[in-house]
Amino acid sequence: MAVRWARSGAWVLVLLATASLADGWDPGSRATAQGSITNTRHNMTMSYLGASAIFMSGVRNDYGAVCVYCHTPHGANSQIDAPLWNRTINNGTYIIYDRPTTLMRPIGQPGPSSLTCLSCHDGTIAIDSVLNMPGSGWEPTLSGATNNETGISNQSFLGLWKAAGGIGPPNTGPPLGTHRTLGPELGNGTTTETCAQCHNGAFTNGPGSFRAFMLGTDLRNDHPVGVLYPDTYTPAADFYEPTVRQPGRMAIFDTNGNGRADPDEVRLYDVGGGYQVECASCHDPHGVPSGGAGSRFNPSFLRVNNGIGGNHAGTAGITSDGASALCLTCHVK
């Protein structure tokens, strides 16, 4: 499956906007959610785990580099036109939203700016399922062993990572075949055989939460993605018109008038058939400061805080953008 991605600096690993996320779900975390992605839950290294890292080393690789879980400087995934994409993607199909919409527009399969996010959040692929391991992590003794560019992770390939302090003698890393997917979709084991065995919200780790947001492959209970945005506007329209259009790339709700897509601005992606709503329309995986530089990021990696402020449990230091602020970027209500 060859899919193309509308090039942009804003993309990737982002949560879909479900009802709970739209309300600003912000679980407890040891991450400060300030400054950079390094200080967010999207830091997939084990830097927050302490002694727990020994256990986690048995089911996933700690590459010791934040960016490598999504990006590589060379040999990127050629199946999806995302920036230097280093992850496998699910080449299957998703069950999509199947109810009439006020858009009266077709809803298709998730586009590239959603598939990047789903490569973690649909639960079918291991968190450490990268194409190129960092530094000297490649083990040359098994020549020809590569990770699949699409579909299920190549567990044997992932087991080649030789990380000091892993399971077993020094520099051996996890044993082959022990890497786990987030959830049990597409026949990848049962709940008790996946990361969801622990990351189901039942456990806490001091100030942190073990809950992981897993969409699965049935997207009918999530905000539609892969849906065409209206292309005509009248005084009675239910949708606002984007202020900037870049054919073949994106349309932007340009709130500051600089003509480009900033992290805190909602956008629509054009992959050849018109401007579509995708995961990255509303979410930025790197985090967006809620009240300017130095402040905490918006809950759930939202581009616009949907109204949750510091008076809600777990959101101290977050500045509200007003009730339904994200929704009202597009919807006239």
Secondary structure, 3 states (H helix, E strand, C coil): CCECCCCCCCCCCCCCCCHHHHCCCCCCCCCCCCCCHHHCCCCCCCCCCHHHHHHHCCCCCCCCCCHHHCECCCCCCCCECCCCECECECCCCCECCCCCCCCCCCECCCCHHHHHHHHHHCCCCECCCECCCCCCCCCCCCCCCCCCCECCCCHHHHCCCCCCCCCCCCCCCCCCCCCCECCCHHHCCCHHHCHHHCCCCCCEECCEECCCCCCCCECCCCCCCCEECCCCCCCCCCECCCCEEECCCEEECCCCCCCCCCCCCCEEEECCCCEEECHHHHECCCCCECCCCCCCECHHHECCCCCCCCCCCCCCCCCCCCCCCCHHHHECC
